[in-house]
Amino acid sequence: MRLFEDEQYWVRIRDGDERAFDLFTRHYTFRKWRNRKGMNGKRIAGPGETIFLLGKDGKALFIWKKQKYSQDGQEGINCVVFRNEGERLSSELISEAEKIAHQRWPGERLFTYVNSRKINSPNPGYCFKQNGWRHCGVTKAKKLIILEKVAHDK
């Protein structure tokens, strides 16, 4: 099933979009940087294949990235950023974003990192888990939770 712009909440945008950058500045992963390699102005994701999604109401941001290299060996499509400041359920927005990712990268594993120290929740990653994502590990360096959804879990 193909999702069309008028049937979904998400609108595709490009890295550097000011609305996306504004939402990103309120995400817990945001840090101010200067002269970071591959980054300039209001760019967020850096090099690699990406899909930038902005909610039609401008209240949510989702970024998928297929990285060429991962220090911790994770393979697949990474949810780099998800921020929802609107009233729609985060689990619904994630579900729509998954469909868009699978249109571009069919059959690929989806994964994300969750910093449980930065999230005020007894169940970090709950909105992803509501969509069938599961805990698959913790990174060595920063002790980030790794959640995944493999293609056969759809």
C-alpha positions, 0 to 999 in steps of 0.5 A: 500500500502506498501512502500519498501526501493527502492521506497521511500526517507526514510531509517530506522535507529536506535537511535544513528546513527551519521548522524541523530545526526548531523542533529538533532544538527541543529534542533531548539529543540536541546539542549546539555545535560549531564547525562539525564535519558535514554539518552547517547552518540548520542541518541535522542529519549529516551524510547518508541516505535520509528521510525527513518527515514533518507533521502537516501541523508542524508539531512533529519531526521524524528522521530516518537515516541509513548510515554507511557506518555505525560504531556499535555495529547496528545495521538497518535504518535508524530513527535518528530523531522523533519528536511529537509536540502535538495531540496525535498519539506518538505510536500512530505517528511512528506507525505511519513513519515506518510505512514510509521507511519500508517504501524506500527500504523494503525489508530493512531492520528499523532501530533507534537509541533511547537515552533512559536518563533523558526521558521522564518515563518508567518505560523508556521507548514506550511509544515505539514498544506500542508498535511492536518494537523490542529491546535488543541491547544497550550500547557500551559507551553511553548505555543507550537502550537499542530498540528494533523492529525487524521486517517480519515483525510488521 
